[in-house]
């Protein structure tokens, strides 16, 4: 985490703090919680304090901003992979203000604020009707009920780019009306990790079709640990676990690396078009 992120849809990651509380089905097998525990940080749940980062850490985006000014490129900064910027805790107020100061001080970076709590955004964000050009706001919608619950909150915020992360996708999504009016970018993918749940290929292909019809940028991040049974299982040395998903496709647990990130044989790395203020 940090400069040169391995996450396919961002350039860098930045965490203003570590820690969170689970709020949805997508949180069930949270990779960030597992990582924090692995390095000895007890920061998950409503009671533990959040882990705060050093001033050296906070200076990193200032360097990225200077480098971007020289290169004429616009790095994307995913904030926060180990937390939720809009978790409503009193002790986070000064650190969130510090983050907003940093965002405003780095106009050459596009900040991707992905939250599972979009209902808190208008109350906790510094900006109201005028959001900075370099702030993209997203929320996680892993199931239809979450999309219907959360997307109205995203619609109410005039961020330059509004996006969703349908990862891990845990069911079919019918969100075309939102793509026509509100959502500029869709990121999706399957679950990885020891307890990963297989996703139906049809969930992804249907979502891709909705994006194509509405000319919405589409990014397929990964299959996750499970891949469709189209011969990919032959690449493994031992017989992998098998699960048949909703559309009848046999899915094999071959691991994230072997499963890859091609959907219908293609890479999908769409990015939203951004029209910046004059």
Secondary structure by P-SEA (a helix, b strand, c coil): cccccccccccbbbbcccccccccccccccaaaaaaaaaccccccccbbbbbbcccccaaaaaaaaaaaaacbbbbbccccccccccccccaaaaaaaaaaaaaacccbbbbbcccccccccccccccccccccbbbbbbbccaaaaaacaaaaaaccccbbbbccccccccccccccccccccbbbbbbbbccbbbbbbaaaaaaaaaaaaaaccbbbbccccccccccccccccccccbbbbccccbbbbccccccccccccccccbbbbbbbccc
